[in-house]
């Protein structure tokens, strides 16, 4: 298969630093120093307060299309902050109200594209972004919608072009964080980290700062540094205690650092606010031998997704990943084939490979596992899955290569998976 390469010359670490310093040095927003320990003068309630303020304005001026679009965007940010999908329906109602009030503001079109991405309708997101580009081609946020959609669809060359257009027009928090994601996909950890640090320095409110620190934490976690990851997640939570993904990330690091009681507390807090992390919490509980409580967490995940499916929002990827690990592997394959038909991204290729392997079809699985490695990025879970698949095929040397790589990238990538990887390496020694 042809190897996909993303080439973003603007994102070389030195070139990025020079370009950003040139643009922002007069304002003092960027420096060579580390980001401050937390945003000064902000309260952790800026985003919820902003939603309330927007609602009050609209109660007085219900015909203001721009205010309805702004409220929709605030709901989308709140959904990301809390990992709570109920805000998607609120965002949709606000954005549709904006669209009905005469000539739609471009912000409403962009918001609908962001909503489509959040709901995994990435082809729909491309269509909304195309409408926004027709209306206002220099609205740089639309290129963020396109970047996200094309990355999710596995159309990486188009994602690169959209991102370059966004960076050329407005190098800011939104474009820096997306560029960091692409650099990490390419295995360029240093530039990815630099971009995220600079994004933290231009954050405008606690939710933005927490988002950047959460992403820094995820980067450190995936690179096998739980201490640095915990520090970043802690900074995120200092800025915004309600940032659920950072709370779950901190739980992950506490478990890796040998603090299971704190990990339980953090996971319980995260899951109480969003069932999105119930499976992750259940896997830790399984690893600790607390089988009954683990089953309750898995049941909570299943119940949540039944509600989503009843509302027409089936997440085939999440369900497939869960079924492959904890349920019916054949059902997992069905869900993930549906997802693969929609978007041929690396994470879907890996998930489908694992589901096929668990269903006893390791030869077919190997083809998808190879596709998951197309970008050449560093992902311990992908490498572990390839190692298991090659072991099942009797290709022990290749199995050792991939299992060793998984543990070298992140020896804490999964409570059970890391133990299993070490056991297989011992068996094949």
N, C-alpha and C positions, 0 to 999 in steps of 0.2 A: 504494500500500500504506500502511496506517496506520503512522505513525511511532511506535515504542516509546520511551517516556521513563521513565527510572528517577529517582524523586524520593526522596531520602533526606535529609530535613531534618537529621537528627542528624549528617550527615557534612559539613556546612559546616565549613570549617577552624576558624573561631573557636569554633563550638559544640562541635566535637569536643574541642578543646583544653580548653575550660572544663569539660566533663563529665568528662574523664579526670583533669584536675587535681583536681577536687572528690573523685573517688573514690579516687585514689591518692596525693594530696599527703601525707597523714599518714604513709605508709610511706616516702616519699622516693624512690619508684620512678620518678616522672616529674618532669621539670623543663623549663624552656624551653631548656636547653642542648642541643647536638648530642649524639648518642650517643657513648659513650666509644670510643676507637680499637679496643678489643677487650675481650672478657669477661675479667675479672680472676679468677685463681684456678681457672680451668677447664683441663682437659686436652683435647686433641682426640679422646680416645678414650672420652668419657663414654657415648655411645650404644652402641657395641659392648660396653663394659664392663657397661652396663645389661642388655643382652641376655644376656651370660654369667651375670650375677647372677640374672636371672629363671630361666634354665635350671637353675642350681644349686638354687634354691628348689624348683622343680618336681620335681627329682630326689628331693628329700626329702619333698615333699608333692604327689604327682601328682593328688590329687583336689581341688585348690583351683581352682575355676572362675574366680575373680577373677584369680588369677595367670596362668592360661592366656590370659584376655582381655588382660591387660597385656602379655604376651609378643607376642600378635598385633599390638597397637598398636605395640610397639617395632619389629617387623619391617616394618610399614607405613612407619614413619618412616625406617627404614634403606633401604627401597626408594626413597623420595623423595630421600634424601641421595645415594644412589649411582646413581640412574637404572637400577637393575638389577631387572628384573621377576621374577627367580628368588625374591626375597623375598616376592612375592605368594603363592606356593604355601606357603611356610613360615607366613605370616600366616594363610592359610586353614586350615591344619591346626591351628594353635593356637586359633583362634577357634571352629572346629567342635568341638574337644575341650571348650572351655568350654561350648558350647551343649549338649553331651551330658550334662553333669554336673548333671542336675536342672534346677531353675528357672534359666534363663540370666540372668546379670547384664546390665544394660542396656549396659555397656561392650562386651560381646561383640556385641550387636545393632548398636551404633554402629560397631564395628570392621568388621562385615560390610558395612555401608553404605559405609564408606570404601573397603574393598576393591573393592566393586562399581564405585564411581566410578573407582578407579585402573585397573580393567579395562574402562572405557568402557561398563559396563552401568548406565547412569544411571537407567533405569526400575526396575531391581532395587534401586538405592540408595534410591530413593524408598520402595519397599516395606519395606526394612529400617528406614528412619528412621520409617516409620509404626508399625512394631512397637515400636520404642524409645519413641516418643511415647505409645503406649498404656500401656507399662510404667512410664514415668517422664517425664511431660511437661515437667518442669523440668530435665532433663538437657540442658544448653544445647548440648553438642557435637552432638546430633542435628540441630540447626538448621544447623550447618555442613555436615553431609552433604546436607541438603536444598538449601542455597544452592548448593553445588557442582553437585549434580545438575540443578537447575532452570536454572542458567546454561548448563551443557553441553547441555541439551535445548532451549535457546532460549526457555524459559518465564520471561521476565525479571521480570514482575510478581510471580510466585510466589517467585522468588529474592529479590526485594526484601523481601517480607513475612517470609520465613524469616530473612533477615539482620537485619532490624529486631528480630525476636524474640530472636535471639542477642545482639545488642548491648544490648538492654534487660536481658537476664538476666545476661550476663557479658561486659562489654567487656574483652577480653584479647587476647593475641597472635593466637589463632585467628580472632577476630572482626575485629580490626584489619586483618589481612592480606586477609581476604575483602572487607572494606569498601573497602580500597585498590584491589582489582581492579575492583570495581564503579565506583568513582569514575574510574578510568582508562578504563573502557569508555565512560563518559559524556564523556570528554575533559577531565575536571577533574584536571589533573596535580598542581597544588599540594596539594589535599586528599589525593590519593593518596600523595604523598611524605611529607606530615606523618603520616599514619596509619602508614606503614611505619617512619618514624623512631621513633615512639612504640612500635611493636611491638618494635623492637630494644631499647628501654630496659627492657622487661618480659620479655625472653627469659630462660628459666630454665637453659639449658645451651648448650654450643657449637653443637650442631646447630640449635637454634632461632635463635640469633644469626646463624649462617651463612645460614639460610633467609631471614631478614629482609633481610640485606645482599645476598643474591642477588637478591631481589625488587627492592630499591632499584637494584641494578645493571641489571636488566632494564628498569626504568622509565626510567632515564637513557639506556640504549641506544636504546629505542624513541623517545625524544625527541631523538635525534641528538646526544648528548653522550658520546662514547666515553671521554673522560678521566674524567668523573665515574663512568661505569659501571665502568671499570677499577679506580678507587679502591674502589668498593663490593665488587666481586668479590674484590679483594685482601684486604679486611677479612674477607670471608666465609672465604677460604682460610686466613687467619691464625688464625681461630677453629677451623676444621675443614678441614685440608688434604685430607681425603677427600671433600669436597663436590663431586661430579662436575659438576652443572649450573653451579656457579660457575666451575669450571675451564674448561668449554667457553665460558662467557660471557667470561672473561678472554681466551681465545684469539681470540674474535670481535673484542674491542676492540683487541688487539695488531695484528691484521691491519688494522683501520681506521686505526690510528695509525702505520702504516708500519713495523711490526716483524714481518715475515713469518716470520723464523726462530723468534722466541719464540712466535708464533702456532702454528707447526707443533709445537713442543714441547708446548705446552699442549693442543692438540687430540690429539696422540698419547697423552698421559697420560689424557685424558678417554675416548678411544675404547678404550684398553686396558682400562678399567674398565667401560665400557658402550658397546655398538654403537649406542646411540640417537643419537650425534652423528657417525656415520660419513658420512652424506650431507652434513652441514654442512662437515665436514673435506674431503670430496671436492670440494665446490664451490669451496672456497678453492684446493685444488690445481689444479683445472681452470683457475681464473682465473690462477694462476701459471704455467700451461703444463705442469704435471706430469700429463699425461693418463693415463699408465699407472698411477701410484699412485692417481689419482682413481678409476679403474675398479676398483681393488682395494677401495677404501673402499665404493663402491657395491655391489660383490659381497658384502662383509661385511654390509651392511645387508639385502640380499635374503636371504642365508643365515639371518640372525637371525630375520627375519620368517617364513621357512619353518618354522623350529623352533616359533615361537609358534603358527602356524596348525596345525601338526601336533598341538599340545597344546590345540587348541580356542580359541585366543586370537587370532583374526585381527584386526589393527588396520587396518580399511578406510581410515581417515583417513590414517594415515602412509603406507600403501602407495599410496593414490591420489595424495597429494601428490608422492611420489617418481616414480611412473609418469608423471604429467603433465609433470614437468620433465626426466626422464632416461630414459623408457622408452616405453611404449605408451599414447598419450593415450586411446584407446578403452577400454583396460583401466582407466585412471584414472577415466574417467567411470562405468564400472560399479561400481567400488569406492566412489566418492563418492556415487553415487545410493543405494547401500545404507546408507551412513553418514547421508545426508540423511533417509532414511526413519526412522532411529532418533532423530536429533536435529537440529533445525533451528536451529543456532547460527551465529553470524556467521562463525566461522572455517571452518565446513563450507560455507557459502554461497560464501565467497571461493574455497575450494579447488575446488569444483565449477564455479564460473564459469571458473576458469583452465583446468581440464581440458577443459571444453566448447570454450573458445577454441582450445586446442592441438589439439583434434580437428576444427577447422574450423567450429565452430558458434557464431560470435561473437554472433549476434543473440540466441540463447537464453542465452548466457553473460552478456550485459549485464543480463538480469533478475536473475540471481543475484548479480552484482556490486553491483547497486543494493541488494539485500537485505543484503549484507554491510556496507553503510554505514548500516544502519538505526539503530544506537545513536548515531551521530554522534561516535564516538570517533576518536582519531588513530592511524592505522595506515598506515605508509609502504608496506608491501607490498600492502595492499588497494588503495591509491590507484594504485600502479604497475600492478597488474593491470587496473584499470579504464581506465587510460590506454592500455595495449596493446590492450585490447578495442575501445575507441572508435577507435583508430587503424586497426585492421583493418576497422572498419565505415565508414571514410572520414569520420568525424566529427572532423576535425582540431582544431577549437577546443576541444572537450571533451577530446580526448586531451591537448592541451597543459595544460589546467587540472589534470587529475588527475596527470599526470607531474610538473608543477611542484610540486603539493602533496606528492607522495611525497618529492621531494628536499628540500623545505623542512622536512618533519617529521624525516627522518633520511637524510642524504645517503650513509650507509653501509649502508643496509638490506639489501643483498645485493651480493656482489662483482661478479657478472655483471649483475644487474638494474639497479644504479645506472649502470653504464656504458651499458647499453642505453637507459635512460631519457634520459640526456644526448644520446645519438646521435639518438633520435627527436625530442627537442626541437630539435636543430640542423636536422634534416630539415624540420621543420614551421615553422621560423622565417620 
